[in-house]
């Protein structure tokens, strides 16, 4: 189900089509975020050109997105390293001094 809702960004109203799964609270959060970014850019750049402000805001949002993705990839790599270390510790946990698995200990 598609629905058309009206949003306001940077003082202008837009009608957008949203999918049935997207709730209005989520769209409202997105709208507020973009509007806030554009307001910040307008103040910093002292520009009145809404197109320039929109492009600069889009670049700032894209930068935030790529930095977040990079951080997430670093976290994933850290988790992978920890999982490998845990697997190594587990594999060595029940070995005796000769490197053989102690079945009595492993079976508990």
PLY file of the C-alpha trace (Angstrom):
ply
format ascii 1.0
element vertex 108
property float x
property float y
property float z
element edge 107
property int vertex1
property int vertex2
end_header
0.00 0.00 0.00
1.41 3.39 -1.00
0.43 6.57 0.78
1.14 10.19 -0.10
2.05 12.41 2.81
3.07 16.03 3.01
6.35 17.00 4.63
8.10 20.31 5.19
11.83 20.74 4.74
13.58 24.09 4.92
10.31 25.99 4.73
9.01 24.20 1.64
6.25 21.64 1.50
6.62 18.42 -0.47
4.27 15.57 -1.15
6.03 12.23 -1.06
4.88 8.68 -1.62
5.77 6.26 1.15
5.56 2.51 1.30
3.05 0.93 3.62
5.80 -0.38 5.92
7.22 3.07 6.61
5.39 4.72 9.46
4.81 8.42 9.69
6.93 8.74 12.85
9.95 7.43 10.95
9.33 9.77 8.00
8.90 12.63 10.47
12.29 11.80 12.06
13.95 11.76 8.64
12.29 15.02 7.66
13.34 16.71 10.91
16.91 15.48 10.51
17.25 16.78 6.95
15.59 20.07 7.89
17.95 20.47 10.87
20.99 19.81 8.68
19.82 22.34 6.12
19.21 24.94 8.84
22.72 24.36 10.23
24.29 24.68 6.76
22.31 27.85 6.04
23.66 29.47 9.20
27.24 28.31 8.65
27.41 29.12 4.95
25.36 32.30 5.18
23.86 31.34 1.85
20.26 31.96 0.84
20.43 29.57 -2.13
18.28 26.57 -1.15
19.84 24.35 -3.81
23.36 25.03 -2.53
22.20 24.45 1.03
20.51 21.17 0.04
23.64 19.92 -1.74
25.90 20.85 1.19
23.49 19.19 3.63
23.40 16.06 1.43
27.20 15.97 1.43
27.30 16.31 5.22
24.74 13.53 5.63
26.64 11.32 3.18
29.84 11.97 5.15
28.11 10.92 8.38
26.80 7.81 6.65
30.21 6.74 5.31
31.91 7.40 8.66
29.25 5.30 10.40
29.73 2.50 7.88
33.50 2.61 8.43
33.02 2.42 12.22
30.63 -0.50 11.80
33.14 -2.33 9.59
35.84 -1.77 12.23
33.53 -3.14 14.92
32.73 -6.16 12.73
36.46 -6.79 12.20
37.03 -6.56 15.95
34.23 -9.05 16.58
35.71 -11.41 13.98
39.11 -11.22 15.70
37.54 -11.88 19.10
35.58 -14.84 17.75
38.77 -16.29 16.27
40.56 -15.83 19.60
37.69 -17.46 21.47
37.73 -20.41 19.06
41.49 -20.80 19.60
41.11 -20.66 23.37
38.27 -23.18 23.22
40.30 -25.54 21.04
43.26 -25.32 23.44
41.16 -25.46 26.59
40.93 -29.22 26.85
44.34 -30.18 25.47
46.79 -31.88 27.79
50.49 -31.01 27.99
51.17 -33.15 24.87
48.62 -31.28 22.78
46.05 -34.07 22.85
42.41 -33.47 23.68
41.52 -34.77 27.14
38.23 -36.50 26.37
37.30 -36.72 30.05
37.48 -32.92 30.38
35.98 -32.14 26.96
32.98 -34.37 27.58
31.89 -32.64 30.79
0 1
1 2
2 3
3 4
4 5
5 6
6 7
7 8
8 9
9 10
10 11
11 12
12 13
13 14
14 15
15 16
16 17
17 18
18 19
19 20
20 21
21 22
22 23
23 24
24 25
25 26
26 27
27 28
28 29
29 30
30 31
31 32
32 33
33 34
34 35
35 36
36 37
37 38
38 39
39 40
40 41
41 42
42 43
43 44
44 45
45 46
46 47
47 48
48 49
49 50
50 51
51 52
52 53
53 54
54 55
55 56
56 57
57 58
58 59
59 60
60 61
61 62
62 63
63 64
64 65
65 66
66 67
67 68
68 69
69 70
70 71
71 72
72 73
73 74
74 75
75 76
76 77
77 78
78 79
79 80
80 81
81 82
82 83
83 84
84 85
85 86
86 87
87 88
88 89
89 90
90 91
91 92
92 93
93 94
94 95
95 96
96 97
97 98
98 99
99 100
100 101
101 102
102 103
103 104
104 105
105 106
106 107
